[in-house]
Amino acid sequence: MNVQTIIEGPQGNVAVGEITIANLNNLKKQVGIMGIEFSRMSKPLLNESAIKVYSYIGRQKSGYTGNGVIIGIVDTGIDLTNPDFLDTLGNTRVISIWDQTEAGSGPFDFGYGTECTSVQINNGDCSQTDTSGHGSHVAGIATGNGKATGNGLTDSVYV
């Protein structure tokens, strides 16, 4: 078995990994194994869940838009071409990104990674990519303006 993660929880440890069907019976016989569950593919459906929990009502009544808020996200990167991360003129809304997987000196002389400023991003001088799409998904939830998936709603109305 290829164990990728061990999570310590109140009910005991949970191991996440991969195993062949042929080795599954051997795993079940191991001391300490209380159960085995197979993973299920999940699909993010924020555009549907936001409507089902009426999240748009709170936003409409509060008047909050998120303007002036700066958020830092540590994840797999960001799709800098995604309309959710562009302003009305097509310029990036990202102030700066620090790709810690690339060689370089990084910001503030950290000694690793490459930083791209908004000027570099707008000039097309940033090679950073989102390695899995997860970072863009998370950033879209936290900071998206709705242009990519706004379903016809104006900017700052999309939840």
Contacts in CASP RR format, 6 or more apart in sequence:
PFRMAT RR
TARGET T0000
AUTHOR 0000-0000-0000
METHOD contacts of the structure
MODEL  1
MNVQTIIEGPQGNVAVGEITIANLNNLKKQVGIMGIEFSRMSKPLLNESA
IKVYSYIGRQKSGYTGNGVIIGIVDTGIDLTNPDFLDTLGNTRVISIWDQ
TEAGSGPFDFGYGTECTSVQINNGDCSQTDTSGHGSHVAGIATGNGKATG
NGLTDSVYV
1 15 0 8 1.000
1 17 0 8 1.000
1 18 0 8 1.000
1 19 0 8 1.000
1 23 0 8 1.000
1 27 0 8 1.000
2 17 0 8 1.000
2 18 0 8 1.000
2 19 0 8 1.000
3 15 0 8 1.000
3 16 0 8 1.000
3 17 0 8 1.000
4 16 0 8 1.000
4 17 0 8 1.000
4 18 0 8 1.000
5 15 0 8 1.000
5 16 0 8 1.000
5 17 0 8 1.000
6 13 0 8 1.000
6 14 0 8 1.000
6 15 0 8 1.000
6 16 0 8 1.000
7 13 0 8 1.000
7 14 0 8 1.000
7 15 0 8 1.000
7 16 0 8 1.000
19 27 0 8 1.000
24 36 0 8 1.000
27 33 0 8 1.000
27 36 0 8 1.000
28 35 0 8 1.000
28 36 0 8 1.000
44 137 0 8 1.000
46 141 0 8 1.000
47 149 0 8 1.000
47 150 0 8 1.000
47 151 0 8 1.000
50 56 0 8 1.000
50 159 0 8 1.000
55 159 0 8 1.000
56 157 0 8 1.000
56 159 0 8 1.000
59 157 0 8 1.000
59 159 0 8 1.000
60 157 0 8 1.000
65 156 0 8 1.000
66 156 0 8 1.000
67 156 0 8 1.000
70 95 0 8 1.000
71 142 0 8 1.000
71 143 0 8 1.000
73 135 0 8 1.000
73 138 0 8 1.000
73 139 0 8 1.000
73 142 0 8 1.000
73 143 0 8 1.000
75 134 0 8 1.000
75 135 0 8 1.000
75 138 0 8 1.000
75 139 0 8 1.000
76 130 0 8 1.000
76 131 0 8 1.000
76 132 0 8 1.000
76 133 0 8 1.000
76 134 0 8 1.000
76 135 0 8 1.000
77 97 0 8 1.000
77 99 0 8 1.000
77 128 0 8 1.000
77 129 0 8 1.000
77 130 0 8 1.000
77 131 0 8 1.000
77 133 0 8 1.000
77 135 0 8 1.000
77 136 0 8 1.000
77 139 0 8 1.000
78 85 0 8 1.000
78 94 0 8 1.000
78 97 0 8 1.000
78 128 0 8 1.000
78 130 0 8 1.000
78 135 0 8 1.000
78 136 0 8 1.000
78 139 0 8 1.000
79 85 0 8 1.000
79 129 0 8 1.000
79 130 0 8 1.000
79 133 0 8 1.000
79 136 0 8 1.000
80 92 0 8 1.000
80 94 0 8 1.000
80 97 0 8 1.000
80 121 0 8 1.000
80 126 0 8 1.000
80 128 0 8 1.000
82 136 0 8 1.000
82 140 0 8 1.000
82 148 0 8 1.000
83 145 0 8 1.000
83 146 0 8 1.000
83 147 0 8 1.000
83 148 0 8 1.000
84 139 0 8 1.000
84 140 0 8 1.000
84 143 0 8 1.000
84 144 0 8 1.000
84 145 0 8 1.000
84 146 0 8 1.000
84 147 0 8 1.000
84 148 0 8 1.000
84 149 0 8 1.000
85 92 0 8 1.000
85 93 0 8 1.000
85 94 0 8 1.000
85 139 0 8 1.000
85 140 0 8 1.000
85 143 0 8 1.000
85 144 0 8 1.000
85 145 0 8 1.000
86 92 0 8 1.000
86 93 0 8 1.000
86 147 0 8 1.000
87 93 0 8 1.000
88 155 0 8 1.000
91 118 0 8 1.000
91 122 0 8 1.000
92 118 0 8 1.000
92 121 0 8 1.000
92 122 0 8 1.000
93 143 0 8 1.000
93 145 0 8 1.000
94 118 0 8 1.000
94 121 0 8 1.000
95 117 0 8 1.000
95 118 0 8 1.000
96 107 0 8 1.000
96 115 0 8 1.000
96 116 0 8 1.000
96 117 0 8 1.000
96 118 0 8 1.000
97 115 0 8 1.000
97 116 0 8 1.000
97 121 0 8 1.000
97 126 0 8 1.000
97 128 0 8 1.000
98 106 0 8 1.000
98 107 0 8 1.000
98 113 0 8 1.000
98 114 0 8 1.000
98 115 0 8 1.000
99 113 0 8 1.000
99 114 0 8 1.000
99 115 0 8 1.000
99 116 0 8 1.000
99 127 0 8 1.000
99 128 0 8 1.000
100 112 0 8 1.000
100 113 0 8 1.000
101 113 0 8 1.000
101 131 0 8 1.000
102 113 0 8 1.000
102 114 0 8 1.000
102 127 0 8 1.000
102 128 0 8 1.000
103 112 0 8 1.000
103 113 0 8 1.000
103 114 0 8 1.000
104 111 0 8 1.000
104 112 0 8 1.000
104 113 0 8 1.000
104 114 0 8 1.000
105 111 0 8 1.000
105 112 0 8 1.000
105 113 0 8 1.000
106 112 0 8 1.000
106 113 0 8 1.000
106 114 0 8 1.000
106 115 0 8 1.000
107 115 0 8 1.000
114 127 0 8 1.000
114 128 0 8 1.000
116 125 0 8 1.000
116 126 0 8 1.000
116 128 0 8 1.000
120 126 0 8 1.000
130 136 0 8 1.000
140 148 0 8 1.000
144 158 0 8 1.000
145 155 0 8 1.000
145 156 0 8 1.000
145 158 0 8 1.000
146 153 0 8 1.000
146 155 0 8 1.000
146 157 0 8 1.000
146 158 0 8 1.000
147 155 0 8 1.000
149 158 0 8 1.000
150 158 0 8 1.000
151 158 0 8 1.000
END
